[in-house]
Amino acid sequence: MTDQSAVLDLEPDPGAIAGLFTGLTFVAAIAGAIKLAKGPIPRPGAPAAAIREYYHHSAPAVRFSVAGQAISILSLARFTGTVARLAARATPESRLLPTTAVISGAASVASLATSAATHASLTIPRDRDDETMIKLARRMFIAGGPVHGVAYGIFTAVLAATARRTGLFGRATATTGLVSAGAGILSLLYFRWENAGWLIPIGRFSGYILAGIAGVRLAGSRRSRPA
């Protein structure tokens, strides 16, 4: 079987650098929010009083986080187009990978946007009973946690498979991408086993690293350099 990485040239795509910014801006948003916050970020399942206190006293931190997440979301939307085009180039005989890239990328964007919007809404001064506060906090976590984890996990799997086919990634990097994708998809286990929540950041941040590598390589050279 011919190694496609030896024959397939990839046109430079300057906009692919969005893959790098997807992760960088999200991490900056979280780090900045932690620095600015007046207290600890409420964990999933926190009581209404803790949620109310955080969003009342740490509203600037929340808004900083939401602004950074918005840039991350826009970057992910742009990078989704890059991955879909790369998938179409890699598999001209089939629309499965490009279609999956678009659907999973769009679902990742939508779930993270839902989480960020809910996050921001909690800073708006408004009388809410305890049940509503807990419900909104849970919606924010579920949308930005397990739901986003599954969607982004599938997106990362498409990226890894496509990058391997085109020679953008070598075997080791592509395998790492598939492991990252598995962690994201398995984050759904959180609903049955709370400790599975650790799969959410593992899948997300390892996926960001893969997206960053792919984005830099696609933006900068005609021929991929697998690793």
C-alpha positions as a Markdown table, in Angstrom:
| # | Residue | x | y | z |
|---|---|---|---|---|
| 1 | Met | 0.0 | 0.0 | 0.0 |
| 2 | Thr | 1.4 | 3.4 | -0.9 |
| 3 | Asp | 2.1 | 5.9 | 1.9 |
| 4 | Gln | 0.0 | 8.9 | 1.0 |
| 5 | Ser | 2.3 | 11.2 | 3.0 |
| 6 | Ala | 4.9 | 10.6 | 0.3 |
| 7 | Val | 2.7 | 11.8 | -2.5 |
| 8 | Leu | 0.2 | 14.3 | -1.1 |
| 9 | Asp | 1.1 | 18.0 | -1.0 |
| 10 | Leu | -1.0 | 20.2 | 1.2 |
| 11 | Glu | -1.6 | 23.8 | 0.2 |
| 12 | Pro | -0.8 | 26.3 | 3.0 |
| 13 | Asp | -3.9 | 27.5 | 4.9 |
| 14 | Pro | -3.1 | 30.5 | 7.0 |
| 15 | Gly | -6.5 | 30.3 | 8.6 |
| 16 | Ala | -5.6 | 26.9 | 10.0 |
| 17 | Ile | -3.7 | 28.6 | 12.8 |
| 18 | Ala | -7.2 | 28.9 | 14.4 |
| 19 | Gly | -6.5 | 25.3 | 15.5 |
| 20 | Leu | -3.8 | 26.7 | 17.8 |
| 21 | Phe | -5.9 | 29.6 | 19.1 |
| 22 | Thr | -8.8 | 27.3 | 19.9 |
| 23 | Gly | -6.8 | 25.8 | 22.8 |
| 24 | Leu | -4.7 | 28.8 | 23.8 |
| 25 | Thr | -7.6 | 31.2 | 24.2 |
| 26 | Phe | -9.6 | 28.6 | 26.2 |
| 27 | Val | -6.7 | 28.0 | 28.6 |
| 28 | Ala | -6.1 | 31.7 | 28.9 |
| 29 | Ala | -9.8 | 32.2 | 29.7 |
| 30 | Ile | -9.8 | 29.6 | 32.5 |
| 31 | Ala | -6.5 | 30.8 | 33.9 |
| 32 | Gly | -7.5 | 34.4 | 33.9 |
| 33 | Ala | -10.8 | 33.6 | 35.5 |
| 34 | Ile | -9.1 | 31.7 | 38.3 |
| 35 | Lys | -6.7 | 34.6 | 38.9 |
| 36 | Leu | -9.5 | 37.2 | 38.9 |
| 37 | Ala | -12.0 | 35.2 | 41.0 |
| 38 | Lys | -12.8 | 36.3 | 44.5 |
| 39 | Gly | -13.4 | 32.7 | 45.6 |
| 40 | Pro | -13.2 | 29.1 | 44.3 |
| 41 | Ile | -15.2 | 28.2 | 41.2 |
| 42 | Pro | -18.2 | 26.1 | 42.3 |
| 43 | Arg | -17.8 | 22.4 | 41.6 |
| 44 | Pro | -20.6 | 20.4 | 39.9 |
| 45 | Gly | -23.3 | 19.7 | 42.4 |
| 46 | Ala | -22.4 | 22.7 | 44.6 |
| 47 | Pro | -25.2 | 24.2 | 46.7 |
| 48 | Ala | -27.1 | 27.2 | 45.4 |
| 49 | Ala | -25.5 | 29.5 | 48.1 |
| 50 | Ala | -22.0 | 28.8 | 46.8 |
| 51 | Ile | -23.1 | 29.3 | 43.2 |
| 52 | Arg | -24.8 | 32.6 | 44.0 |
| 53 | Glu | -21.9 | 33.9 | 46.0 |
| 54 | Tyr | -19.4 | 33.1 | 43.2 |
| 55 | Tyr | -21.3 | 34.8 | 40.5 |
| 56 | His | -22.1 | 37.8 | 42.6 |
| 57 | His | -18.5 | 38.5 | 43.8 |
| 58 | Ser | -16.6 | 37.1 | 40.8 |
| 59 | Ala | -18.7 | 38.6 | 37.9 |
| 60 | Pro | -15.6 | 40.2 | 36.3 |
| 61 | Ala | -13.8 | 36.9 | 36.3 |
| 62 | Val | -16.7 | 35.2 | 34.7 |
| 63 | Arg | -17.0 | 37.8 | 32.0 |
| 64 | Phe | -13.3 | 37.5 | 31.3 |
| 65 | Ser | -13.7 | 33.8 | 31.0 |
| 66 | Val | -16.7 | 34.1 | 28.6 |
| 67 | Ala | -14.8 | 36.6 | 26.4 |
| 68 | Gly | -11.9 | 34.1 | 26.1 |
| 69 | Gln | -14.3 | 31.2 | 25.4 |
| 70 | Ala | -16.0 | 33.3 | 22.7 |
| 71 | Ile | -12.6 | 33.6 | 20.9 |
| 72 | Ser | -12.0 | 29.9 | 21.3 |
| 73 | Ile | -15.4 | 29.1 | 19.9 |
| 74 | Leu | -14.9 | 31.3 | 16.9 |
| 75 | Ser | -11.5 | 29.7 | 16.3 |
| 76 | Leu | -13.0 | 26.2 | 16.6 |
| 77 | Ala | -15.6 | 27.2 | 14.0 |
| 78 | Arg | -12.9 | 28.3 | 11.6 |
| 79 | Phe | -10.8 | 25.2 | 12.2 |
| 80 | Thr | -13.8 | 23.0 | 11.6 |
| 81 | Gly | -13.8 | 24.3 | 8.0 |
| 82 | Thr | -10.1 | 23.5 | 7.7 |
| 83 | Val | -10.5 | 19.9 | 9.0 |
| 84 | Ala | -13.5 | 19.3 | 6.7 |
| 85 | Arg | -11.6 | 20.5 | 3.6 |
| 86 | Leu | -8.6 | 18.4 | 4.7 |
| 87 | Ala | -10.9 | 15.3 | 5.1 |
| 88 | Ala | -12.4 | 15.9 | 1.6 |
| 89 | Arg | -8.9 | 16.0 | 0.2 |
| 90 | Ala | -7.9 | 12.9 | 2.0 |
| 91 | Thr | -11.0 | 10.9 | 1.0 |
| 92 | Pro | -12.3 | 12.2 | -2.3 |
| 93 | Glu | -14.1 | 8.9 | -2.8 |
| 94 | Ser | -16.3 | 9.3 | 0.3 |
| 95 | Arg | -18.1 | 12.2 | 2.1 |
| 96 | Leu | -18.1 | 10.4 | 5.5 |
| 97 | Leu | -15.1 | 12.0 | 7.1 |
| 98 | Pro | -15.8 | 15.6 | 5.8 |
| 99 | Thr | -19.5 | 15.3 | 6.9 |
| 100 | Thr | -18.5 | 14.0 | 10.3 |
| 101 | Ala | -16.0 | 16.8 | 10.7 |
| 102 | Val | -18.7 | 19.4 | 10.0 |
| 103 | Ile | -21.3 | 17.8 | 12.2 |
| 104 | Ser | -19.0 | 17.2 | 15.2 |
| 105 | Gly | -17.3 | 20.5 | 14.8 |
| 106 | Ala | -20.7 | 22.3 | 14.7 |
| 107 | Ala | -21.9 | 20.3 | 17.8 |
| 108 | Ser | -18.7 | 21.2 | 19.6 |
| 109 | Val | -19.2 | 24.9 | 18.9 |
| 110 | Ala | -22.9 | 24.8 | 19.8 |
| 111 | Ser | -22.4 | 23.0 | 23.1 |
| 112 | Leu | -19.5 | 25.3 | 24.2 |
| 113 | Ala | -21.5 | 28.4 | 23.2 |
| 114 | Thr | -24.5 | 27.1 | 25.2 |
| 115 | Ser | -22.2 | 26.7 | 28.2 |
| 116 | Ala | -20.6 | 30.1 | 27.8 |
| 117 | Ala | -23.9 | 31.9 | 27.4 |
| 118 | Thr | -25.3 | 30.2 | 30.5 |
| 119 | His | -22.1 | 31.1 | 32.4 |
| 120 | Ala | -22.5 | 34.8 | 31.4 |
| 121 | Ser | -26.3 | 34.8 | 32.3 |
| 122 | Leu | -25.5 | 33.9 | 35.9 |
| 123 | Thr | -23.7 | 37.2 | 36.4 |
| 124 | Ile | -26.8 | 39.2 | 35.5 |
| 125 | Pro | -28.4 | 40.5 | 38.8 |
| 126 | Arg | -31.7 | 38.8 | 39.0 |
| 127 | Asp | -33.8 | 37.1 | 41.7 |
| 128 | Arg | -33.5 | 33.4 | 41.2 |
| 129 | Asp | -34.6 | 30.7 | 43.6 |
| 130 | Asp | -32.2 | 27.9 | 44.6 |
| 131 | Glu | -33.6 | 25.4 | 42.2 |
| 132 | Thr | -33.1 | 27.7 | 39.2 |
| 133 | Met | -29.5 | 28.5 | 40.3 |
| 134 | Ile | -28.6 | 24.8 | 40.5 |
| 135 | Lys | -30.4 | 24.1 | 37.3 |
| 136 | Leu | -28.5 | 26.8 | 35.4 |
| 137 | Ala | -25.1 | 25.7 | 36.8 |
| 138 | Arg | -25.8 | 22.1 | 35.9 |
| 139 | Arg | -26.8 | 23.1 | 32.3 |
| 140 | Met | -23.6 | 25.0 | 32.0 |
| 141 | Phe | -21.5 | 22.0 | 33.2 |
| 142 | Ile | -23.3 | 19.4 | 31.1 |
| 143 | Ala | -23.2 | 21.4 | 27.9 |
| 144 | Gly | -19.5 | 22.4 | 28.3 |
| 145 | Gly | -18.5 | 19.2 | 29.9 |
| 146 | Pro | -19.8 | 15.7 | 28.8 |
| 147 | Val | -21.8 | 16.9 | 25.8 |
| 148 | His | -18.9 | 19.0 | 24.4 |
| 149 | Gly | -16.5 | 16.2 | 25.3 |
| 150 | Val | -18.3 | 13.7 | 23.1 |
| 151 | Ala | -18.7 | 16.1 | 20.2 |
| 152 | Tyr | -15.1 | 17.3 | 20.4 |
| 153 | Gly | -13.9 | 13.8 | 20.9 |
| 154 | Ile | -15.4 | 12.7 | 17.6 |
| 155 | Phe | -14.0 | 15.8 | 15.9 |
| 156 | Thr | -10.5 | 14.9 | 17.3 |
| 157 | Ala | -10.9 | 11.4 | 15.9 |
| 158 | Val | -11.7 | 12.8 | 12.5 |
| 159 | Leu | -8.7 | 15.1 | 12.7 |
| 160 | Ala | -6.4 | 12.3 | 13.7 |
| 161 | Ala | -7.6 | 9.9 | 11.0 |
| 162 | Thr | -7.5 | 12.6 | 8.3 |
| 163 | Ala | -4.1 | 13.9 | 9.4 |
| 164 | Arg | -2.7 | 10.4 | 9.3 |
| 165 | Arg | -4.1 | 9.8 | 5.8 |
| 166 | Thr | -2.5 | 13.0 | 4.4 |
| 167 | Gly | 0.8 | 12.6 | 6.2 |
| 168 | Leu | 0.3 | 15.6 | 8.5 |
| 169 | Phe | 0.6 | 13.3 | 11.5 |
| 170 | Gly | 2.8 | 10.2 | 11.9 |
| 171 | Arg | 1.5 | 7.0 | 13.5 |
| 172 | Ala | 2.4 | 8.0 | 17.0 |
| 173 | Thr | 0.7 | 11.4 | 16.9 |
| 174 | Ala | -2.4 | 10.0 | 15.2 |
| 175 | Thr | -2.7 | 7.2 | 17.8 |
| 176 | Thr | -2.4 | 9.9 | 20.5 |
| 177 | Gly | -5.3 | 11.7 | 18.8 |
| 178 | Leu | -7.5 | 8.6 | 18.8 |
| 179 | Val | -6.7 | 8.0 | 22.5 |
| 180 | Ser | -7.7 | 11.7 | 23.2 |
| 181 | Ala | -10.9 | 11.2 | 21.2 |
| 182 | Gly | -11.7 | 8.1 | 23.2 |
| 183 | Ala | -11.3 | 10.0 | 26.5 |
| 184 | Gly | -13.7 | 12.7 | 25.3 |
| 185 | Ile | -16.3 | 10.3 | 24.1 |
| 186 | Leu | -16.1 | 8.2 | 27.3 |
| 187 | Ser | -16.7 | 11.3 | 29.4 |
| 188 | Leu | -20.4 | 10.5 | 29.1 |
| 189 | Leu | -19.6 | 7.9 | 31.8 |
| 190 | Tyr | -19.7 | 10.8 | 34.2 |
| 191 | Phe | -23.5 | 10.4 | 34.4 |
| 192 | Arg | -23.0 | 7.0 | 35.9 |
| 193 | Trp | -19.6 | 7.4 | 37.6 |
| 194 | Glu | -18.5 | 10.8 | 38.9 |
| 195 | Asn | -14.8 | 10.1 | 38.8 |
| 196 | Ala | -15.1 | 9.8 | 35.0 |
| 197 | Gly | -15.4 | 13.6 | 35.0 |
| 198 | Trp | -11.6 | 13.6 | 34.8 |
| 199 | Leu | -11.9 | 12.3 | 31.3 |
| 200 | Ile | -13.4 | 15.7 | 30.3 |
| 201 | Pro | -10.2 | 17.8 | 30.7 |
| 202 | Ile | -8.0 | 14.9 | 29.6 |
| 203 | Gly | -9.9 | 14.6 | 26.3 |
| 204 | Arg | -10.3 | 18.4 | 25.8 |
| 205 | Phe | -6.7 | 19.5 | 26.5 |
| 206 | Ser | -5.0 | 16.7 | 24.7 |
| 207 | Gly | -7.3 | 17.4 | 21.7 |
| 208 | Tyr | -6.3 | 21.1 | 21.9 |
| 209 | Ile | -2.7 | 20.1 | 21.6 |
| 210 | Leu | -3.4 | 18.0 | 18.5 |
| 211 | Ala | -5.4 | 20.8 | 17.0 |
| 212 | Gly | -2.6 | 23.2 | 17.7 |
| 213 | Ile | 0.0 | 20.9 | 16.0 |
| 214 | Ala | -2.2 | 20.4 | 13.0 |
| 215 | Gly | -3.0 | 24.1 | 12.7 |
| 216 | Val | 0.6 | 25.2 | 12.8 |
| 217 | Arg | 1.6 | 22.6 | 10.2 |
| 218 | Leu | -1.2 | 23.4 | 7.9 |
| 219 | Ala | -0.6 | 27.1 | 8.1 |
| 220 | Gly | 3.1 | 26.9 | 7.5 |
| 221 | Ser | 4.2 | 24.4 | 4.8 |
| 222 | Arg | 3.2 | 22.8 | 1.6 |
| 223 | Arg | 4.2 | 19.3 | 2.7 |
| 224 | Ser | 3.3 | 17.9 | 6.0 |
| 225 | Arg | 6.0 | 16.7 | 8.4 |
| 226 | Pro | 4.7 | 13.7 | 10.2 |
| 227 | Ala | 5.8 | 12.9 | 13.7 |
